[in-house]
Amino acid sequence: MSSPWSSRREVTPESSRLLIERAHEELVAGNTHDQRLGDVRPLVRDSWRRALDSLVGAEGLPPLDLTAAELDEYRRTHPLSGVIDMVRGLLLPGDALDSGVVVAVGDAAGRLLFVEGDRAIRSLTGEMGFVAGANWSETSVGTSAPGTALALDRSVQIRGAEHFNRLVHPWSCTAAPVHDPETRRLLGVIDVTGGDPAVTPQAQMLVDATARAVEGELLVTRLRERAEPVRRPSRSRTQAPRRETTRATLRVLGRDRGMLEIADDTSETLLEVGPRHAELLLMLATHRQGLSAERLGELVYGEGEASVTLRAEMVRLRKVLEKRAPALVPASRPYRLNIDLETDAHHVLSLLDRGAHRVALAAYRGDALPDSVAPGVEEFRASVRSTLRDALMAEASIEVLLAFADTEVGSEDVDLLHLCLSMLPQRSPRRAGLVTRIERLEG
């Protein structure tokens, strides 16, 4: 089946684009009464002003509200997850990876649940944070089709420079809200992002029709469930009450000591742990299936008899955690954690998997426990670093690569600098600095 985005094109005149860009610059600069604002569509102008009132920056990345684990859990319970196949079939027929557009489905708060479609476009839009888990509400990124559609509760098209965030100016998008078919409560939003074909009148009709089809499918599913109720076993009076959900994150990037963040349904706790305890927790977080005492000793202390030293250190770790984070106290035989412990390093890897190169680079604060000489930490540190490097060099834009080259990890990478040089235009003023750095490293 051919793509509905491949043949219909609507090109915005260059003069109109420049006018909108200049009006945006004046508004951001504080010139709210500049006469050029009168030439901007009222829908866009009003959205810009709401963004200013919300203190949204004109550049920058959207907040990533959901980690990979939180996103998976949220998807399982959100009603729009059950109709994602319908959305794919209507908006991404044929070869979705070569469709020319990206399709996103978000919740009522503007958090993206699914981002699918053209492989090349996803790689580029991912760099501006258009990835699953990110918040694209107006209060987070300003004017965009998904955020403004949710704010106005109507379908919206936003073209290029009409976006409040300058990083989004290369793209255009159409979005429509989705409602509960019975209560009309706002459930979320469906968005199509790409070039000019994403903002044609036909595109708006197609996205609107998809939103209505989704609402109809939700209603049919609900009526079918009512007609065939599922019998569930009654809860025993002696059954234990529902346990609180504990979420834990270990921060190790660019840190010599670990920082634990523990949150449950009622409270949040920060707990700094020493280098050795951070090493132990990082190894347990990385090997979730559990580790024997011998293997954990090898990963932390190296080869040799380390079982006595390990057991003594695990006793001390348990005492620390029992006071402040009892849910994280490790079990033994094998040593393992009873809840999932996320790490900021794994978060970076998850962002790379989602194509969010710029966000991943911003989240990479440096090497994991950089002063640690524990064999397992050294191996993990090198793996994260190489995965980041390989992903960026394979798919990232020149702006992201240059930013990576300015980090401690990338500054001495000759191959990276050569790649940046090859991607820059011949007249770019940045070339001279790169040539000087390459000559210094190769000389």
Backbone hydrogen bonds, N-H to C=O, Kabsch-Sander energy under -0.5 kcal/mol:
donor,donor_aa,acceptor,acceptor_aa,energy
6,S,3,S,-1.2
9,R,7,S,-0.5
12,T,10,E,-0.5
17,R,13,P,-1.9
18,L,14,E,-2.4
19,L,15,S,-2.1
20,I,16,S,-2.2
21,E,17,R,-2.4
22,R,18,L,-2.3
23,A,19,L,-2.3
24,H,20,I,-2.5
25,E,21,E,-2.2
26,E,22,R,-2.2
27,L,23,A,-2.2
28,V,24,H,-2.6
29,A,25,E,-2.0
30,G,27,L,-1.3
31,N,26,E,-2.7
32,T,30,G,-1.8
34,D,31,N,-1.6
37,L,34,D,-1.7
38,G,35,Q,-1.4
39,D,36,R,-1.5
40,V,37,L,-1.4
45,R,41,R,-3.0
46,D,42,P,-2.8
47,S,43,L,-1.5
48,W,44,V,-2.8
49,R,45,R,-2.0
50,R,46,D,-1.9
51,A,47,S,-2.3
52,L,48,W,-2.2
53,D,49,R,-2.4
54,S,50,R,-1.7
55,L,52,L,-1.6
56,V,51,A,-2.6
65,D,63,P,-1.0
65,D,133,G,-1.2
66,L,133,G,-1.5
71,L,67,T,-2.9
72,D,68,A,-2.2
73,E,69,A,-2.0
74,Y,70,E,-2.5
75,R,71,L,-2.6
76,R,72,D,-1.3
77,T,73,E,-0.7
77,T,74,Y,-1.0
78,H,74,Y,-1.4
81,S,78,H,-1.4
82,G,79,P,-0.9
83,V,80,L,-1.2
84,I,81,S,-1.0
87,V,83,V,-1.9
88,R,84,I,-2.5
89,G,85,D,-2.4
90,L,86,M,-2.0
91,L,87,V,-2.6
92,L,88,R,-2.5
96,A,94,G,-1.1
98,D,95,D,-1.5
99,S,96,A,-1.3
102,V,193,T,-3.0
103,V,116,E,-3.4
104,A,191,D,-2.6
105,V,114,F,-2.1
106,G,189,V,-2.7
107,D,111,R,-2.3
108,A,187,L,-0.9
110,G,107,D,-1.7
112,L,134,A,-2.6
113,L,105,V,-3.2
114,F,105,V,-1.8
116,E,103,V,-2.9
118,D,101,V,-2.8
119,R,97,L,-2.4
122,R,118,D,-2.5
123,S,119,R,-1.7
124,L,120,A,-1.6
125,T,121,I,-3.2
126,G,122,R,-2.0
127,E,123,S,-0.6
127,E,124,L,-0.7
128,M,125,T,-1.1
129,G,126,G,-1.7
130,F,125,T,-2.0
131,V,129,G,-1.9
133,G,112,L,-3.4
134,A,131,V,-2.0
135,N,63,P,-2.6
136,W,110,G,-3.1
136,W,134,A,-0.6
138,E,147,G,-0.5
140,S,137,S,-1.2
141,V,137,S,-2.4
142,G,137,S,-0.5
142,G,138,E,-1.7
148,T,144,S,-3.0
149,A,145,A,-2.4
150,L,146,P,-1.7
151,A,147,G,-2.0
152,L,148,T,-2.5
153,D,149,A,-1.4
154,R,149,A,-1.3
156,V,175,A,-2.6
158,I,173,C,-2.6
160,G,158,I,-0.5
162,E,159,R,-3.0
163,H,160,G,-2.0
164,F,143,T,-1.2
166,R,58,A,-3.3
168,V,165,N,-1.7
169,H,166,R,-1.4
171,W,168,V,-2.1
172,S,194,G,-2.5
173,C,158,I,-2.5
174,T,192,V,-2.3
175,A,156,V,-2.5
176,A,190,I,-2.2
178,V,188,G,-2.6
180,D,185,R,-3.1
184,R,180,D,-1.9
187,L,178,V,-2.9
188,G,178,V,-1.6
189,V,106,G,-2.0
190,I,176,A,-2.5
191,D,104,A,-2.9
192,V,174,T,-2.9
193,T,102,V,-3.0
194,G,172,S,-2.6
195,G,100,G,-0.6
198,A,195,G,-1.6
199,V,196,D,-2.0
200,T,197,P,-0.8
204,Q,200,T,-1.8
205,M,201,P,-2.2
206,L,202,Q,-2.3
207,V,203,A,-2.5
208,D,204,Q,-2.5
209,A,205,M,-2.4
210,T,206,L,-2.1
211,A,207,V,-2.2
212,R,208,D,-2.1
213,A,209,A,-2.4
214,V,210,T,-2.4
215,E,211,A,-2.0
216,G,212,R,-2.2
217,E,213,A,-2.4
218,L,214,V,-2.4
219,L,215,E,-1.9
220,V,216,G,-2.4
221,T,217,E,-2.6
222,R,218,L,-2.0
223,L,219,L,-2.6
224,R,220,V,-2.3
225,E,221,T,-2.1
226,R,222,R,-1.8
227,A,223,L,-1.9
228,E,224,R,-1.7
231,R,229,P,-0.5
232,R,230,V,-0.5
239,Q,236,S,-1.4
246,T,244,E,-0.6
247,R,245,T,-0.5
247,R,263,A,-3.5
248,A,340,D,-0.7
249,T,261,E,-2.2
250,L,342,E,-2.8
251,R,249,T,-0.5
251,R,259,M,-2.7
252,V,250,L,-0.6
254,G,367,D,-3.2
255,R,252,V,-1.5
258,G,273,V,-1.2
259,M,251,R,-1.7
260,L,258,G,-0.5
260,L,271,L,-3.2
261,E,249,T,-2.7
262,I,260,L,-0.5
262,I,269,T,-2.9
263,A,247,R,-2.9
264,D,267,S,-2.5
269,T,262,I,-3.3
271,L,260,L,-2.4
273,V,258,G,-2.7
278,A,274,G,-2.5
279,E,275,P,-2.0
280,L,276,R,-2.2
281,L,277,H,-2.5
282,L,278,A,-2.4
283,M,279,E,-2.2
284,L,280,L,-2.1
285,A,281,L,-2.5
286,T,282,L,-1.9
287,H,283,M,-2.1
288,R,286,T,-0.7
290,G,287,H,-1.8
291,L,335,Y,-2.5
296,L,292,S,-2.8
297,G,293,A,-2.2
298,E,294,E,-1.9
299,L,295,R,-2.2
300,V,296,L,-1.8
301,Y,297,G,-3.2
302,G,297,G,-0.8
302,G,298,E,-1.0
306,A,304,G,-0.9
310,L,306,A,-2.9
311,R,307,S,-2.5
312,A,308,V,-2.0
313,E,309,T,-2.1
314,M,310,L,-2.7
315,V,311,R,-1.9
316,R,312,A,-1.7
317,L,313,E,-2.4
318,R,314,M,-2.5
319,K,315,V,-1.9
320,V,316,R,-1.8
321,L,317,L,-2.5
322,E,318,R,-2.7
323,K,319,K,-0.9
324,R,320,V,-1.1
325,A,321,L,-2.7
328,L,325,A,-2.0
329,V,326,P,-1.4
331,A,336,R,-3.0
335,Y,291,L,-2.8
336,R,331,A,-1.6
342,E,248,A,-2.4
342,E,340,D,-0.7
344,D,250,L,-1.7
347,H,343,T,-1.7
348,V,344,D,-1.6
349,L,345,A,-1.8
350,S,346,H,-2.2
351,L,347,H,-2.1
352,L,348,V,-2.0
353,D,349,L,-1.9
354,R,350,S,-1.4
355,G,352,L,-1.3
356,A,351,L,-2.5
357,H,355,G,-1.7
360,A,356,A,-2.7
361,L,357,H,-2.5
362,A,358,R,-2.1
363,A,359,V,-2.0
364,Y,360,A,-1.1
365,R,363,A,-1.2
369,L,252,V,-2.6
372,S,369,L,-2.2
376,G,299,L,-3.0
377,V,299,L,-0.6
378,E,374,A,-2.7
379,E,375,P,-2.3
380,F,376,G,-2.2
381,R,377,V,-3.2
382,A,378,E,-2.2
383,S,379,E,-2.0
384,V,380,F,-2.5
385,R,381,R,-2.3
386,S,382,A,-2.6
387,T,383,S,-2.3
388,L,384,V,-2.4
389,R,385,R,-2.5
390,D,386,S,-3.0
391,A,387,T,-2.3
392,L,388,L,-2.3
393,M,389,R,-2.7
394,A,390,D,-1.6
395,E,391,A,-1.9
396,A,392,L,-2.1
401,L,397,S,-2.3
402,L,398,I,-2.4
403,A,399,E,-1.7
404,F,400,V,-2.3
405,A,401,L,-2.3
406,D,402,L,-0.8
406,D,403,A,-0.6
407,T,404,F,-1.6
410,G,404,F,-0.6
411,S,407,T,-1.8
413,D,410,G,-1.5
414,V,412,E,-1.0
417,L,413,D,-2.1
418,H,414,V,-2.5
419,L,415,D,-2.2
420,C,416,L,-2.4
421,L,417,L,-2.3
422,S,418,H,-2.2
423,M,419,L,-1.4
424,L,420,C,-1.3
428,S,425,P,-1.9
431,R,428,S,-1.3
434,L,430,R,-1.6
435,V,431,R,-2.7
436,T,432,A,-2.1
437,R,433,G,-2.0
438,I,434,L,-2.6
439,E,435,V,-2.5
440,R,436,T,-1.9
441,L,437,R,-2.1
442,E,438,I,-2.6
443,G,439,E,-1.6
